[in-house]
Each structure stands twice: as C-alpha cells, then as structure tokens.
C-alpha cells in the first residue's frame, strides 16, 4: 500500500476527495464520500452494527468498513441498494481485505 494511503487510514472516519468538506457547514451532502469506517467499542458496537450500517446504506455510501474489535473481525459492506448493503465480506482482523471500487485496493488490517 502506498505510504500516503496507509497514513490516511491510520485515523479516519470517512474518505472523500480532498476539499469535499472544506467549508464551515455543519451538515454536508454525503455524495462525495466513498468510504466510512467505524471501530467498535463496548459503548458504540450496537450503533455501529445497526443504525449506522443502515444509515450509511440509505445515504448511498459505497463502502462501510466495520472494524469489530469485540468479534475480532473486519466487515466490508458494499453495493448499497434500497437502503441496505447487498454485499458483505468478513475477515479476521490481521488479514488483508480487498476494498471494492471506487477504492479498488487491498487493505492490510494487521495494525487494527
């Protein structure tokens, strides 16, 4: 993985083209977002696995990366349609997972 991409994934919430959210508005159109990532914790896991999953799909976010530390898994949800993701790929944390287009690269999860 390119070092700049690796650095960008060390601490992220969402990936979008540079400048997509450069203004001071509190709410933005989610259209430029290509990926949202969440890391579960004891206090957020229920929301990360339920309401956020459904909300990101409804918003048309192409890829939702859920790092579920409690389960020891990484789940890549993709292909949102009619308010839900139609594809899900689950791997153990520490493996490499292929991120779908528009990202189109492998993500090493060994540092998660």
Backbone as XML, in Angstrom:
<?xml version="1.0"?>
<chain id="A" units="angstrom">
  <residue number="1" name="UNK">
    <atom name="N" x="0.848" y="-1.176" z="0.000"/>
    <atom name="CA" x="0.000" y="0.000" z="0.000"/>
    <atom name="C" x="0.889" y="1.234" z="0.000"/>
  </residue>
  <residue number="2" name="UNK">
    <atom name="N" x="0.503" y="2.207" z="-0.767"/>
    <atom name="CA" x="1.189" y="3.485" z="-0.825"/>
    <atom name="C" x="1.227" y="4.110" z="0.566"/>
  </residue>
  <residue number="3" name="UNK">
    <atom name="N" x="2.356" y="4.703" z="0.956"/>
    <atom name="CA" x="2.506" y="5.279" z="2.301"/>
    <atom name="C" x="1.476" y="6.356" z="2.585"/>
  </residue>
  <residue number="4" name="UNK">
    <atom name="N" x="1.112" y="7.162" z="1.587"/>
    <atom name="CA" x="0.123" y="8.215" z="1.827"/>
    <atom name="C" x="-1.255" y="7.628" z="2.099"/>
  </residue>
  <residue number="5" name="UNK">
    <atom name="N" x="-1.593" y="6.537" z="1.420"/>
    <atom name="CA" x="-2.869" y="5.875" z="1.672"/>
    <atom name="C" x="-2.842" y="5.246" z="3.052"/>
  </residue>
  <residue number="6" name="UNK">
    <atom name="N" x="-1.737" y="4.601" z="3.396"/>
    <atom name="CA" x="-1.606" y="3.971" z="4.702"/>
    <atom name="C" x="-1.769" y="5.001" z="5.814"/>
  </residue>
  <residue number="7" name="UNK">
    <atom name="N" x="-1.135" y="6.140" z="5.677"/>
    <atom name="CA" x="-1.237" y="7.188" z="6.698"/>
    <atom name="C" x="-2.669" y="7.684" z="6.816"/>
  </residue>
  <residue number="8" name="UNK">
    <atom name="N" x="-3.357" y="7.788" z="5.702"/>
    <atom name="CA" x="-4.730" y="8.277" z="5.718"/>
    <atom name="C" x="-5.655" y="7.320" z="6.466"/>
  </residue>
  <residue number="9" name="UNK">
    <atom name="N" x="-5.343" y="6.040" z="6.475"/>
    <atom name="CA" x="-6.201" y="5.064" z="7.126"/>
    <atom name="C" x="-5.833" y="4.819" z="8.587"/>
  </residue>
  <residue number="10" name="UNK">
    <atom name="N" x="-4.827" y="5.500" z="9.100"/>
    <atom name="CA" x="-4.467" y="5.297" z="10.493"/>
    <atom name="C" x="-5.505" y="5.875" z="11.432"/>
  </residue>
  <residue number="11" name="UNK">
    <atom name="N" x="-6.094" y="6.991" z="11.089"/>
    <atom name="CA" x="-7.125" y="7.606" z="11.925"/>
    <atom name="C" x="-8.131" y="8.264" z="11.001"/>
  </residue>
  <residue number="12" name="UNK">
    <atom name="N" x="-9.229" y="7.577" z="10.737"/>
    <atom name="CA" x="-10.193" y="8.115" z="9.793"/>
    <atom name="C" x="-11.605" y="7.832" z="10.239"/>
  </residue>
  <residue number="13" name="UNK">
    <atom name="N" x="-12.507" y="8.580" z="9.711"/>
    <atom name="CA" x="-13.937" y="8.337" z="9.845"/>
    <atom name="C" x="-14.549" y="8.124" z="8.476"/>
  </residue>
  <residue number="14" name="UNK">
    <atom name="N" x="-14.081" y="8.932" z="7.504"/>
    <atom name="CA" x="-14.633" y="8.847" z="6.159"/>
    <atom name="C" x="-13.555" y="9.231" z="5.154"/>
  </residue>
  <residue number="15" name="UNK">
    <atom name="N" x="-13.696" y="8.702" z="3.951"/>
    <atom name="CA" x="-12.786" y="9.048" z="2.867"/>
    <atom name="C" x="-13.601" y="9.688" z="1.751"/>
  </residue>
  <residue number="16" name="UNK">
    <atom name="N" x="-13.128" y="10.851" z="1.318"/>
    <atom name="CA" x="-13.780" y="11.598" z="0.240"/>
    <atom name="C" x="-12.694" y="12.397" z="-0.470"/>
  </residue>
  <residue number="17" name="UNK">
    <atom name="N" x="-12.959" y="12.815" z="-1.701"/>
    <atom name="CA" x="-11.966" y="13.630" z="-2.406"/>
    <atom name="C" x="-11.602" y="14.878" z="-1.594"/>
  </residue>
  <residue number="18" name="UNK">
    <atom name="N" x="-10.344" y="15.235" z="-1.650"/>
    <atom name="CA" x="-9.848" y="16.415" z="-0.927"/>
    <atom name="C" x="-10.694" y="17.635" z="-1.254"/>
  </residue>
  <residue number="19" name="UNK">
    <atom name="N" x="-11.040" y="18.389" z="-0.230"/>
    <atom name="CA" x="-11.823" y="19.606" z="-0.397"/>
    <atom name="C" x="-13.326" y="19.397" z="-0.360"/>
  </residue>
  <residue number="20" name="UNK">
    <atom name="N" x="-13.788" y="18.163" z="-0.271"/>
    <atom name="CA" x="-15.222" y="17.890" z="-0.289"/>
    <atom name="C" x="-15.971" y="18.554" z="0.856"/>
  </residue>
  <residue number="21" name="UNK">
    <atom name="N" x="-15.300" y="18.720" z="1.977"/>
    <atom name="CA" x="-15.944" y="19.284" z="3.161"/>
    <atom name="C" x="-15.136" y="20.452" z="3.714"/>
  </residue>
  <residue number="22" name="UNK">
    <atom name="N" x="-14.678" y="21.299" z="2.820"/>
    <atom name="CA" x="-13.762" y="22.375" z="3.192"/>
    <atom name="C" x="-14.448" y="23.593" z="3.803"/>
  </residue>
  <residue number="23" name="UNK">
    <atom name="N" x="-15.756" y="23.672" z="3.745"/>
    <atom name="CA" x="-16.424" y="24.848" z="4.292"/>
    <atom name="C" x="-16.818" y="24.616" z="5.758"/>
  </residue>
  <residue number="24" name="UNK">
    <atom name="N" x="-17.493" y="25.574" z="6.341"/>
    <atom name="CA" x="-17.840" y="25.512" z="7.759"/>
    <atom name="C" x="-19.237" y="24.964" z="8.029"/>
  </residue>
  <residue number="25" name="UNK">
    <atom name="N" x="-19.908" y="24.442" z="7.017"/>
    <atom name="CA" x="-21.251" y="23.918" z="7.245"/>
    <atom name="C" x="-21.214" y="22.738" z="8.203"/>
  </residue>
  <residue number="26" name="UNK">
    <atom name="N" x="-22.263" y="22.623" z="9.000"/>
    <atom name="CA" x="-22.340" y="21.516" z="9.954"/>
    <atom name="C" x="-22.730" y="20.208" z="9.263"/>
  </residue>
  <residue number="27" name="UNK">
    <atom name="N" x="-23.603" y="20.288" z="8.262"/>
    <atom name="CA" x="-24.056" y="19.109" z="7.542"/>
    <atom name="C" x="-23.687" y="19.244" z="6.070"/>
  </residue>
  <residue number="28" name="UNK">
    <atom name="N" x="-23.304" y="18.135" z="5.472"/>
    <atom name="CA" x="-22.900" y="18.118" z="4.070"/>
    <atom name="C" x="-23.626" y="17.016" z="3.319"/>
  </residue>
  <residue number="29" name="UNK">
    <atom name="N" x="-23.705" y="17.184" z="2.025"/>
    <atom name="CA" x="-24.218" y="16.139" z="1.155"/>
    <atom name="C" x="-23.235" y="14.965" z="1.222"/>
  </residue>
  <residue number="30" name="UNK">
    <atom name="N" x="-23.694" y="13.734" z="1.468"/>
    <atom name="CA" x="-22.769" y="12.609" z="1.576"/>
    <atom name="C" x="-22.267" y="12.073" z="0.231"/>
  </residue>
  <residue number="31" name="UNK">
    <atom name="N" x="-22.724" y="12.638" z="-0.878"/>
    <atom name="CA" x="-22.385" y="12.111" z="-2.202"/>
    <atom name="C" x="-20.886" y="11.926" z="-2.458"/>
  </residue>
  <residue number="32" name="UNK">
    <atom name="N" x="-19.988" y="12.830" z="-2.009"/>
    <atom name="CA" x="-18.568" y="12.624" z="-2.304"/>
    <atom name="C" x="-17.912" y="11.505" z="-1.486"/>
  </residue>
  <residue number="33" name="UNK">
    <atom name="N" x="-18.554" y="11.056" z="-0.418"/>
    <atom name="CA" x="-17.950" y="10.060" z="0.467"/>
    <atom name="C" x="-17.902" y="8.705" z="-0.229"/>
  </residue>
  <residue number="34" name="UNK">
    <atom name="N" x="-16.718" y="8.089" z="-0.271"/>
    <atom name="CA" x="-16.570" y="6.772" z="-0.890"/>
    <atom name="C" x="-16.435" y="5.663" z="0.148"/>
  </residue>
  <residue number="35" name="UNK">
    <atom name="N" x="-16.104" y="6.020" z="1.380"/>
    <atom name="CA" x="-15.943" y="5.024" z="2.426"/>
    <atom name="C" x="-16.165" y="5.668" z="3.784"/>
  </residue>
  <residue number="36" name="UNK">
    <atom name="N" x="-16.834" y="4.953" z="4.663"/>
    <atom name="CA" x="-16.927" y="5.333" z="6.068"/>
    <atom name="C" x="-16.384" y="4.167" z="6.862"/>
  </residue>
  <residue number="37" name="UNK">
    <atom name="N" x="-15.580" y="4.468" z="7.861"/>
    <atom name="CA" x="-15.025" y="3.432" z="8.728"/>
    <atom name="C" x="-15.429" y="3.657" z="10.165"/>
  </residue>
  <residue number="38" name="UNK">
    <atom name="N" x="-15.757" y="2.583" z="10.849"/>
    <atom name="CA" x="-16.087" y="2.629" z="12.268"/>
    <atom name="C" x="-15.307" y="1.526" z="12.970"/>
  </residue>
  <residue number="39" name="UNK">
    <atom name="N" x="-14.870" y="1.829" z="14.171"/>
    <atom name="CA" x="-14.219" y="0.848" z="15.036"/>
    <atom name="C" x="-15.120" y="0.672" z="16.246"/>
  </residue>
  <residue number="40" name="UNK">
    <atom name="N" x="-15.572" y="-0.552" z="16.464"/>
    <atom name="CA" x="-16.491" y="-0.770" z="17.573"/>
    <atom name="C" x="-15.769" y="-0.649" z="18.914"/>
  </residue>
  <residue number="41" name="UNK">
    <atom name="N" x="-16.536" y="-0.249" z="19.886"/>
    <atom name="CA" x="-16.100" y="-0.290" z="21.275"/>
    <atom name="C" x="-17.304" y="-0.801" z="22.057"/>
  </residue>
  <residue number="42" name="UNK">
    <atom name="N" x="-17.114" y="-1.074" z="23.315"/>
    <atom name="CA" x="-18.218" y="-1.575" z="24.123"/>
    <atom name="C" x="-19.411" y="-0.620" z="24.085"/>
  </residue>
  <residue number="43" name="UNK">
    <atom name="N" x="-19.125" y="0.677" z="24.061"/>
    <atom name="CA" x="-20.210" y="1.666" z="24.105"/>
    <atom name="C" x="-20.807" y="1.995" z="22.737"/>
  </residue>
  <residue number="44" name="UNK">
    <atom name="N" x="-20.144" y="1.652" z="21.628"/>
    <atom name="CA" x="-20.659" y="2.023" z="20.302"/>
    <atom name="C" x="-21.059" y="0.846" z="19.423"/>
  </residue>
  <residue number="45" name="UNK">
    <atom name="N" x="-20.752" y="-0.370" z="19.824"/>
    <atom name="CA" x="-20.925" y="-1.537" z="18.945"/>
    <atom name="C" x="-22.347" y="-1.697" z="18.428"/>
  </residue>
  <residue number="46" name="UNK">
    <atom name="N" x="-23.340" y="-1.525" z="19.288"/>
    <atom name="CA" x="-24.729" y="-1.715" z="18.858"/>
    <atom name="C" x="-25.089" y="-0.710" z="17.761"/>
  </residue>
  <residue number="47" name="UNK">
    <atom name="N" x="-24.704" y="0.546" z="17.932"/>
    <atom name="CA" x="-24.981" y="1.558" z="16.901"/>
    <atom name="C" x="-24.179" y="1.307" z="15.630"/>
  </residue>
  <residue number="48" name="UNK">
    <atom name="N" x="-22.918" y="0.902" z="15.775"/>
    <atom name="CA" x="-22.075" y="0.657" z="14.605"/>
    <atom name="C" x="-22.603" y="-0.487" z="13.752"/>
  </residue>
  <residue number="49" name="UNK">
    <atom name="N" x="-23.149" y="-1.522" z="14.410"/>
    <atom name="CA" x="-23.643" y="-2.706" z="13.693"/>
    <atom name="C" x="-25.081" y="-2.553" z="13.193"/>
  </residue>
  <residue number="50" name="UNK">
    <atom name="N" x="-25.813" y="-1.569" z="13.693"/>
    <atom name="CA" x="-27.232" y="-1.430" z="13.339"/>
    <atom name="C" x="-27.575" y="-0.109" z="12.694"/>
  </residue>
  <residue number="51" name="UNK">
    <atom name="N" x="-27.888" y="0.908" z="13.514"/>
    <atom name="CA" x="-28.334" y="2.184" z="12.941"/>
    <atom name="C" x="-27.335" y="2.830" z="11.974"/>
  </residue>
  <residue number="52" name="UNK">
    <atom name="N" x="-26.057" y="2.790" z="12.292"/>
    <atom name="CA" x="-25.078" y="3.408" z="11.382"/>
    <atom name="C" x="-24.986" y="2.624" z="10.081"/>
  </residue>
  <residue number="53" name="UNK">
    <atom name="N" x="-24.987" y="1.301" z="10.167"/>
    <atom name="CA" x="-24.953" y="0.457" z="8.973"/>
    <atom name="C" x="-26.117" y="0.809" z="8.053"/>
  </residue>
  <residue number="54" name="UNK">
    <atom name="N" x="-27.312" y="0.880" z="8.600"/>
    <atom name="CA" x="-28.489" y="1.211" z="7.786"/>
    <atom name="C" x="-28.440" y="2.651" z="7.272"/>
  </residue>
  <residue number="55" name="UNK">
    <atom name="N" x="-27.984" y="3.568" z="8.108"/>
    <atom name="CA" x="-27.921" y="4.976" z="7.704"/>
    <atom name="C" x="-26.940" y="5.211" z="6.571"/>
  </residue>
  <residue number="56" name="UNK">
    <atom name="N" x="-25.775" y="4.589" z="6.644"/>
    <atom name="CA" x="-24.785" y="4.759" z="5.575"/>
    <atom name="C" x="-25.304" y="4.145" z="4.272"/>
  </residue>
  <residue number="57" name="UNK">
    <atom name="N" x="-25.979" y="3.012" z="4.357"/>
    <atom name="CA" x="-26.547" y="2.399" z="3.150"/>
    <atom name="C" x="-27.615" y="3.307" z="2.547"/>
  </residue>
  <residue number="58" name="UNK">
    <atom name="N" x="-28.492" y="3.860" z="3.394"/>
    <atom name="CA" x="-29.536" y="4.773" z="2.903"/>
    <atom name="C" x="-28.937" y="6.007" z="2.248"/>
  </residue>
  <residue number="59" name="UNK">
    <atom name="N" x="-27.798" y="6.463" z="2.774"/>
    <atom name="CA" x="-27.135" y="7.647" z="2.210"/>
    <atom name="C" x="-26.381" y="7.321" z="0.926"/>
  </residue>
  <residue number="60" name="UNK">
    <atom name="N" x="-26.284" y="6.038" z="0.583"/>
    <atom name="CA" x="-25.604" y="5.643" z="-0.654"/>
    <atom name="C" x="-24.093" y="5.613" z="-0.545"/>
  </residue>
  <residue number="61" name="UNK">
    <atom name="N" x="-23.563" y="5.537" z="0.677"/>
    <atom name="CA" x="-22.104" y="5.444" z="0.850"/>
    <atom name="C" x="-21.660" y="4.117" z="0.224"/>
  </residue>
  <residue number="62" name="UNK">
    <atom name="N" x="-20.749" y="4.140" z="-0.763"/>
    <atom name="CA" x="-20.397" y="2.912" z="-1.475"/>
    <atom name="C" x="-19.768" y="1.822" z="-0.616"/>
  </residue>
  <residue number="63" name="UNK">
    <atom name="N" x="-19.065" y="2.216" z="0.452"/>
    <atom name="CA" x="-18.336" y="1.221" z="1.228"/>
    <atom name="C" x="-18.354" y="1.599" z="2.711"/>
  </residue>
  <residue number="64" name="UNK">
    <atom name="N" x="-18.739" y="0.648" z="3.555"/>
    <atom name="CA" x="-18.723" y="0.821" z="5.007"/>
    <atom name="C" x="-17.784" y="-0.231" z="5.572"/>
  </residue>
  <residue number="65" name="UNK">
    <atom name="N" x="-16.710" y="0.220" z="6.194"/>
    <atom name="CA" x="-15.699" y="-0.651" z="6.772"/>
    <atom name="C" x="-15.921" y="-0.698" z="8.281"/>
  </residue>
  <residue number="66" name="UNK">
    <atom name="N" x="-16.337" y="-1.856" z="8.781"/>
    <atom name="CA" x="-16.616" y="-2.022" z="10.204"/>
    <atom name="C" x="-15.525" y="-2.873" z="10.828"/>
  </residue>
  <residue number="67" name="UNK">
    <atom name="N" x="-14.760" y="-2.259" z="11.700"/>
    <atom name="CA" x="-13.707" y="-2.975" z="12.427"/>
    <atom name="C" x="-14.312" y="-3.329" z="13.780"/>
  </residue>
  <residue number="68" name="UNK">
    <atom name="N" x="-14.647" y="-4.592" z="13.923"/>
    <atom name="CA" x="-15.360" y="-5.072" z="15.107"/>
    <atom name="C" x="-14.351" y="-5.733" z="16.044"/>
  </residue>
  <residue number="69" name="UNK">
    <atom name="N" x="-13.828" y="-4.949" z="16.951"/>
    <atom name="CA" x="-12.792" y="-5.460" z="17.855"/>
    <atom name="C" x="-13.322" y="-6.533" z="18.798"/>
  </residue>
  <residue number="70" name="UNK">
    <atom name="N" x="-14.564" y="-6.425" z="19.206"/>
    <atom name="CA" x="-15.137" y="-7.430" z="20.098"/>
    <atom name="C" x="-15.216" y="-8.800" z="19.423"/>
  </residue>
  <residue number="71" name="UNK">
    <atom name="N" x="-15.592" y="-8.810" z="18.148"/>
    <atom name="CA" x="-15.708" y="-10.062" z="17.400"/>
    <atom name="C" x="-14.390" y="-10.474" z="16.752"/>
  </residue>
  <residue number="72" name="UNK">
    <atom name="N" x="-13.425" y="-9.553" z="16.695"/>
    <atom name="CA" x="-12.145" y="-9.850" z="16.052"/>
    <atom name="C" x="-12.243" y="-9.922" z="14.546"/>
  </residue>
  <residue number="73" name="UNK">
    <atom name="N" x="-13.184" y="-9.149" z="13.978"/>
    <atom name="CA" x="-13.400" y="-9.215" z="12.539"/>
    <atom name="C" x="-13.400" y="-7.825" z="11.896"/>
  </residue>
  <residue number="74" name="UNK">
    <atom name="N" x="-13.212" y="-7.841" z="10.597"/>
    <atom name="CA" x="-13.385" y="-6.660" z="9.753"/>
    <atom name="C" x="-14.440" y="-7.043" z="8.727"/>
  </residue>
  <residue number="75" name="UNK">
    <atom name="N" x="-15.453" y="-6.203" z="8.605"/>
    <atom name="CA" x="-16.520" y="-6.463" z="7.632"/>
    <atom name="C" x="-16.563" y="-5.287" z="6.663"/>
  </residue>
  <residue number="76" name="UNK">
    <atom name="N" x="-16.516" y="-5.600" z="5.386"/>
    <atom name="CA" x="-16.630" y="-4.592" z="4.341"/>
    <atom name="C" x="-18.017" y="-4.736" z="3.720"/>
  </residue>
  <residue number="77" name="UNK">
    <atom name="N" x="-18.856" y="-3.737" z="3.942"/>
    <atom name="CA" x="-20.189" y="-3.703" z="3.352"/>
    <atom name="C" x="-20.100" y="-2.848" z="2.095"/>
  </residue>
  <residue number="78" name="UNK">
    <atom name="N" x="-20.771" y="-3.296" z="1.027"/>
    <atom name="CA" x="-20.723" y="-2.535" z="-0.224"/>
    <atom name="C" x="-21.997" y="-2.767" z="-1.025"/>
  </residue>
  <residue number="79" name="UNK">
    <atom name="N" x="-22.075" y="-2.070" z="-2.135"/>
    <atom name="CA" x="-23.199" y="-2.130" z="-3.064"/>
    <atom name="C" x="-24.528" y="-1.789" z="-2.389"/>
  </residue>
  <residue number="80" name="UNK">
    <atom name="N" x="-24.638" y="-0.528" z="-1.908"/>
    <atom name="CA" x="-25.905" y="-0.131" z="-1.290"/>
    <atom name="C" x="-27.028" y="-0.079" z="-2.329"/>
  </residue>
  <residue number="81" name="UNK">
    <atom name="N" x="-28.189" y="-0.564" z="-1.919"/>
    <atom name="CA" x="-29.357" y="-0.543" z="-2.793"/>
    <atom name="C" x="-30.605" y="-0.591" z="-1.923"/>
  </residue>
  <residue number="82" name="UNK">
    <atom name="N" x="-31.526" y="0.313" z="-2.194"/>
    <atom name="CA" x="-32.799" y="0.360" z="-1.479"/>
    <atom name="C" x="-32.622" y="0.372" z="0.037"/>
  </residue>
  <residue number="83" name="UNK">
    <atom name="N" x="-31.650" y="1.148" z="0.504"/>
    <atom name="CA" x="-31.474" y="1.355" z="1.933"/>
    <atom name="C" x="-30.724" y="0.282" z="2.686"/>
  </residue>
  <residue number="84" name="UNK">
    <atom name="N" x="-30.084" y="-0.632" z="1.959"/>
    <atom name="CA" x="-29.277" y="-1.651" z="2.643"/>
    <atom name="C" x="-28.083" y="-2.020" z="1.765"/>
  </residue>
  <residue number="85" name="UNK">
    <atom name="N" x="-27.070" y="-2.617" z="2.400"/>
    <atom name="CA" x="-25.916" y="-3.098" z="1.644"/>
    <atom name="C" x="-26.235" y="-4.503" z="1.142"/>
  </residue>
  <residue number="86" name="UNK">
    <atom name="N" x="-25.922" y="-4.750" z="-0.118"/>
    <atom name="CA" x="-26.236" y="-6.046" z="-0.712"/>
    <atom name="C" x="-25.053" y="-7.008" z="-0.689"/>
  </residue>
  <residue number="87" name="UNK">
    <atom name="N" x="-23.876" y="-6.514" z="-0.325"/>
    <atom name="CA" x="-22.690" y="-7.379" z="-0.222"/>
    <atom name="C" x="-21.992" y="-7.133" z="1.106"/>
  </residue>
  <residue number="88" name="UNK">
    <atom name="N" x="-21.443" y="-8.192" z="1.669"/>
    <atom name="CA" x="-20.647" y="-8.086" z="2.885"/>
    <atom name="C" x="-19.536" y="-9.128" z="2.813"/>
  </residue>
  <residue number="89" name="UNK">
    <atom name="N" x="-18.314" y="-8.696" z="3.091"/>
    <atom name="CA" x="-17.170" y="-9.601" z="3.142"/>
    <atom name="C" x="-16.562" y="-9.478" z="4.536"/>
  </residue>
  <residue number="90" name="UNK">
    <atom name="N" x="-16.447" y="-10.612" z="5.225"/>
    <atom name="CA" x="-15.946" y="-10.615" z="6.598"/>
    <atom name="C" x="-14.643" y="-11.408" z="6.672"/>
  </residue>
  <residue number="91" name="UNK">
    <atom name="N" x="-13.665" y="-10.813" z="7.357"/>
    <atom name="CA" x="-12.377" y="-11.486" z="7.572"/>
    <atom name="C" x="-11.964" y="-11.278" z="9.019"/>
  </residue>
  <residue number="92" name="UNK">
    <atom name="N" x="-10.977" y="-12.051" z="9.458"/>
    <atom name="CA" x="-10.399" y="-11.848" z="10.780"/>
    <atom name="C" x="-9.507" y="-10.615" z="10.746"/>
  </residue>
  <residue number="93" name="UNK">
    <atom name="N" x="-9.507" y="-9.870" z="11.862"/>
    <atom name="CA" x="-8.544" y="-8.768" z="11.975"/>
    <atom name="C" x="-7.162" y="-9.377" z="11.852"/>
  </residue>
  <residue number="94" name="UNK">
    <atom name="N" x="-6.286" y="-8.739" z="11.138"/>
    <atom name="CA" x="-4.896" y="-9.110" z="10.858"/>
    <atom name="C" x="-4.724" y="-9.633" z="9.444"/>
  </residue>
  <residue number="95" name="UNK">
    <atom name="N" x="-5.818" y="-9.873" z="8.744"/>
    <atom name="CA" x="-5.754" y="-10.328" z="7.354"/>
    <atom name="C" x="-5.844" y="-9.125" z="6.414"/>
  </residue>
  <residue number="96" name="UNK">
    <atom name="N" x="-5.669" y="-9.383" z="5.140"/>
    <atom name="CA" x="-5.819" y="-8.349" z="4.123"/>
    <atom name="C" x="-7.201" y="-8.488" z="3.495"/>
  </residue>
  <residue number="97" name="UNK">
    <atom name="N" x="-7.871" y="-7.351" z="3.330"/>
    <atom name="CA" x="-9.204" y="-7.354" z="2.740"/>
    <atom name="C" x="-9.193" y="-6.477" z="1.488"/>
  </residue>
  <residue number="98" name="UNK">
    <atom name="N" x="-9.879" y="-6.950" z="0.461"/>
    <atom name="CA" x="-9.999" y="-6.181" z="-0.776"/>
    <atom name="C" x="-11.131" y="-5.175" z="-0.620"/>
  </residue>
  <residue number="99" name="UNK">
    <atom name="N" x="-10.834" y="-3.911" z="-0.848"/>
    <atom name="CA" x="-11.862" y="-2.879" z="-0.829"/>
    <atom name="C" x="-12.405" y="-2.737" z="-2.248"/>
  </residue>
  <residue number="100" name="UNK">
    <atom name="N" x="-13.725" y="-2.693" z="-2.378"/>
    <atom name="CA" x="-14.330" y="-2.630" z="-3.710"/>
    <atom name="C" x="-14.159" y="-1.259" z="-4.348"/>
  </residue>
  <residue number="101" name="UNK">
    <atom name="N" x="-14.464" y="-1.196" z="-5.633"/>
    <atom name="CA" x="-14.484" y="0.086" z="-6.334"/>
    <atom name="C" x="-15.521" y="0.986" z="-5.673"/>
  </residue>
  <residue number="102" name="UNK">
    <atom name="N" x="-15.304" y="2.240" z="-5.575"/>
    <atom name="CA" x="-14.300" y="3.036" z="-6.278"/>
    <atom name="C" x="-12.925" y="3.063" z="-5.607"/>
  </residue>
  <residue number="103" name="UNK">
    <atom name="N" x="-12.732" y="2.309" z="-4.524"/>
    <atom name="CA" x="-11.433" y="2.289" z="-3.857"/>
    <atom name="C" x="-10.474" y="1.354" z="-4.583"/>
  </residue>
  <residue number="104" name="UNK">
    <atom name="N" x="-10.813" y="0.091" z="-4.687"/>
    <atom name="CA" x="-10.077" y="-0.848" z="-5.512"/>
    <atom name="C" x="-8.660" y="-1.154" z="-5.079"/>
  </residue>
  <residue number="105" name="UNK">
    <atom name="N" x="-8.433" y="-1.321" z="-3.779"/>
    <atom name="CA" x="-7.112" y="-1.765" z="-3.330"/>
    <atom name="C" x="-7.277" y="-2.662" z="-2.114"/>
  </residue>
  <residue number="106" name="UNK">
    <atom name="N" x="-6.202" y="-3.381" z="-1.776"/>
    <atom name="CA" x="-6.203" y="-4.269" z="-0.620"/>
    <atom name="C" x="-5.773" y="-3.493" z="0.606"/>
  </residue>
  <residue number="107" name="UNK">
    <atom name="N" x="-6.457" y="-3.737" z="1.716"/>
    <atom name="CA" x="-6.165" y="-3.051" z="2.977"/>
    <atom name="C" x="-5.665" y="-4.078" z="3.987"/>
  </residue>
  <residue number="108" name="UNK">
    <atom name="N" x="-4.449" y="-3.879" z="4.465"/>
    <atom name="CA" x="-3.857" y="-4.742" z="5.483"/>
    <atom name="C" x="-4.430" y="-4.338" z="6.838"/>
  </residue>
  <residue number="109" name="UNK">
    <atom name="N" x="-5.141" y="-5.239" z="7.493"/>
    <atom name="CA" x="-5.773" y="-4.918" z="8.771"/>
    <atom name="C" x="-4.939" y="-5.358" z="9.969"/>
  </residue>
  <residue number="110" name="UNK">
    <atom name="N" x="-3.713" y="-5.758" z="9.743"/>
    <atom name="CA" x="-2.889" y="-6.258" z="10.848"/>
    <atom name="C" x="-2.600" y="-5.185" z="11.897"/>
  </residue>
  <residue number="111" name="UNK">
    <atom name="N" x="-2.713" y="-3.920" z="11.550"/>
    <atom name="CA" x="-2.460" y="-2.860" z="12.516"/>
    <atom name="C" x="-3.726" y="-2.419" z="13.239"/>
  </residue>
  <residue number="112" name="UNK">
    <atom name="N" x="-4.846" y="-3.009" z="12.938"/>
    <atom name="CA" x="-6.098" y="-2.658" z="13.606"/>
    <atom name="C" x="-6.185" y="-3.393" z="14.919"/>
  </residue>
</chain>
